[in-house]
Amino acid sequence: MNIIVEREKGLLELERRIEELRVVNASHAVDMSGEIAGLQAKYAQIQHEIFGSLTAWEKVHMARHPMRPTALDYLSALDAYDELHGDRHFRDDHAIVGGLGRLGQRNVVVIGQQRGRDTKENLLRNFGMVSPEGYRKVQRLAELAGRFGLPIVTFVDTKGADPGIGSEERAQSEAIARCLVTFAMAPVPIVATIIGEGGSGGALALAIANSVVMLEHSVYSVASPEGAAAILWSDAGKADEAAEHLKLTAADLQRFGIVDHIVPEPVGGAHRDVPGIVGRVVDTVGAILDSLASKSASELTDGRYSKYRQIGALNSERGEATESTP
């Protein structure tokens, strides 16, 4: 069970009570504004107590919240969006959504990993886990952007690539590797935004970018906390401890130079104000594209190369790899 969803249950009841009092106050002569104000103050206090300071494990649950804005929420906020389908090899992967879009006065190619909100949609979207044909669709769209000189905007949200036998048979690792090469060599600006959970190479396939944006309560790591705990201690129950060691929060990743911009979320998470957070993300991406617009193709590719070459360092005295700011 998502611990954030569990904590919200009491707040939802208080929200219903406040709304009921507002309705009564509006339809009756009795002034209940004092009671409403008192409940609102109590609500704000409880909200800050619950969500004011989240641990890494709590942020993992926030990133997985079922009502958190998905890629399609951001794509629908663009000034125009026409979806393109298929990888021209096997089939259309519904875990990847993308096509041609318009952000302000700029035409762009947009690509996102899409999860579902209920069981039916999650089955359609494979819980946001992308198959080889999905990554080949990503590659096709990125190559299209390069041919037409259109910036690439991606929205990352996946626990990881699809691990099934069928995906392995259709060369999952090769499909991801080709995405990495295509993004690294693309002669256009690329802005990637981690909107929920960025898991392993399945997320990195869409995140080789000139600038990486991350929502405050999103996470981005080489493995899920449960997977890391199972590998390190043979106990997935130690996922909370693993989350702390993985340094997967936006603040940690910005300190290491992996993430360039953090978009603040409202108290309680992005799902508490979907239009507001979507608007801030779209505006942030637009501003970054403005700053990259004057760069040449070689400057863009060289910039991406330098960005990823400078992540991490080797402690020569101990022979250990350490994380450091570039």
N, C-alpha and C positions, 0 to 999 in steps of 0.2 A: 504494500500500500504506500502511496506517495505521502510522505510525512507532512508536506506543505498542505496538501488537500485536507488531511486530517485536522490540521491546526485551523484551517479556514472555516470549519463547520460552525464553531461558536460565533465567529464574526458574521457569517451569513445569516444566522438567526437574529443577531443584533441589527443587521441591515434591514431585515424584514420588519422588525419592530419599529425602527425609525421611520420606515416608509409608511407603515400603518398609521402611526401618529401624525404624519404629514397629511395623509388623506383625511383623517378625522379633523385635524386642525383647519383644513381648507373647506370642509363641508359643514362645520358646526360653529356656533358662536363662541364656544369656549376656547380661550387662548391657551394653547399647549406649547408655545414656542420655548418656554423655559425647560420643560421636560425634554423636548427634542434637542435643545442645545446641550443639555446634560448628557444625554445618550451619545450625541456626536462626540463630545469630549472624551467620554469613556471609550468609545469605539477607537478614536485616534490613539489613545493611550495603550490600549490592548494591541493595536496594530503595530505600534512602534516596539512594544515589548516582544512581540512574536517575530517581527521581521527586521527590526532595527539593525541587528548584527548577525549575519548568517555564517555558519561554518562552511567549509568546502563541501562537505557531504550534503548539507542543507541546500546549497546552491545547485548541486547535481539534481536534487529533487525539484527545485524551482525550474531548472532548465527542462525537466521532463513533464512539467505541469500540462495536463490534457487540454487546458484552455489557452495555453500560451500561443501568441500569434505564429502562424506558419508561413511558409514561403509564399503561398497564394495570397495571404493577407497583404504582403508587401507588393507583390506583382499587381494586385488589383488597385493599389494606390498610385500606380504610375499614370501618367497622362494618357498613355495608350499601351495596349499589350495584345499581341497576336501570338498565340501559342503554336509552336511547331512540334511535330510528332515523329517518332521513329528514329532508328539508327541506320536505316538503309541496308541492314544485314539480316536481322532476325525478327525483332518485334519492337513495339513501343513499351518502354518501362514507365509505369505510372508513378514510381518513386522519384522520377525526375520531371520537373516542369520547366519549360523554357521557351524562348522565342524572341521575337522582335518587340522592343518596347520604346517608349518615349519618356524621358525624364526631363521635364522642363522643355527647353529648346533643343535638347540633344537626343538623337537616336542612339539606342543601345541594344546590345544583346543581353538578355537576362536569363539566368539559370538558377534553379533552386531545388533543394531536396525537400520533398513533401511528405509529411506524416499525416495520419488520419486522426480524427477526433473521436471516432467510435469504432466498434469492432469491424463493421462492414467496410468502412473507409480504410482502416488499417490493413485489412486483408487486401484491398485493392492496391494500396500504396506499399505493401510489404513492410509496414512499420517504418518507412523511410529508409530501408536498407536497399541500396542500389545494386542492381545486377550488371553484368558486363555490357549488355545492350544499353543500359542506362548511361554508363560511362562512355560508351561509343556515341550516344546521342549528345552527351556533353562535348565530346571531342568534335563532333560534326558542327555544333553550334559555335564553338570557339573558332574553328577554322573559317566558318562563315563570317564571323566578326572580323577576322584578320583580312579576308578578301575584300570586304566592303569598308574597312577602316572604322569599325564601330567599337566603342569601349565595351568591355565585358563587366557585368555586375552579377555577382553570385551570392546566394543565400544558403549557408551551410547549416544543416540540422539533421544529423544521423548518428545513431549509436555506432555505426560501422557499416562496411560493405556487406552485402548478402553473403553468408558463409555456406550456403547450400551446395550439395554435390553438383547440381546442374550448373551453377555459376562457376564452379571450379572446372567443370568440363568445357565450358565456353571461355576459358582463359581469363578469369577475374583479375589476376595480378597483372597480366599484360594490358588489359583494358585500362586499369588504373595508371599503370606506368605511362601509357600513351597520353593520358590526360595530363600527367605531370609535365611531359615533354612539350605538349601542345601549349599549355599555359605558360611554361617557361619561355617559349620562343615566340609567343604571340606579339605582333608588332603594334599592339594597341594597349591603352591603359586598362588595368584590371583592378577592381575593388571587390574584395570578398568580405562578407559580414557573417559572423557566427551568431545566429539568432536563437539557438537552443543548445543542442548538444553536438559538439564536434568530436567525433570518435575516430581515431586512428587514420589509416590511409584512405578510408572511405570518405573522410571529411577533407583530408589534404588534397585529394584529387580535384577539388573545386576551390582550393584556397592558396594556390601559388599566385600571389598578387603583388602589385606595387604598394598597395595599402590594405591592411587587414583591420576591419572594424569588429568590435565585439560588444554585445549587450552586457550590462553590468552583472546580471545573474546567469549568463550563459557559461558553459564550460567547454574546454578544448584540451584533449589529451591524447597520448599515444595508445591508451587502452582505457576501458571502462574501469571504475573503481572495483566492481565485482570481479572482473577478469583479472585485474592486477592482484587483488587479494588472493584469488584462487591460485595464481602462478607463484606468488611469493610465499604464502603461508598455507596453501592448500585449504583455505577457508574463506569462501566468499562472504561470510558473515563479518569479516573484518574490513568491509568496503569503506566504512567511515574513516578508518585509519589510513587506508590506501589513498583515499581522496585527499587527505592532508599532505601526504608524501608526493603525490603526483603534481602538485602545484598547477592545478587546472583552472583556477579562477582568472577572471579578466585582469585583476590587479597584479597577480603573479606574472601572467604572460606579458603584460605591458612592461613590467620591470625587466623581463628577460629580452625585450626587444622583438618579441614574436607578434604582439598586437600593437597597432599604432594608435588606435582611437577607441575609447570606451564610451558607449552611449548610456547615460544613467537611466535607471528604471524607477517607476513610482514605488512607494512603499507597498510591499505586498506582491510585487512582480509585474512584468509587462502585461499580463492578462487583466490587470486592474484598470488599464487605460489603453486599450488596443489602438484606437485612432491616434492618440497622442504619441505613443512609442513608434508606431509605423511612420507617422509624419516626421519624427525626429530622425529616424534612421534614413529615410529617403532624402531628407534635407542634408544630412551628413554625407551621404554618398555623392549627392550632387555637388557639394562644395569640394570634395576631394577630387572629383572628375574635373572640376574647373581648374584646380591647381595642377593637374597633370596634362591639361589640354595642350600646353605649349611645348611639351617634350617630344623629341623625335623618337622614331621607332628604336633606334640603337640606345638612346638614353633610357627608354622604358625597359628594354630587355636587360641592359647592363645593371639598371637599378634593382630589378628583381634578383638577378644573379648575386649582386653584392649583399642584398638584404638577407638572403638565405645562407650565404657563405659565412656571414658574421654571427649567426645564431649559435651560441655555445662556445666553449673554449676547452683546452686541454691543460690540466695542471701537470706540467712537465716533471715536477719534483716527485709527485706520487703516481704519475701515469694514469690519472683518473680524468674522466670527462666531467666537466662542471658547467652549469648554466651561468650565463653572464649576459649583461646588456651589451649589444654591439658597440 
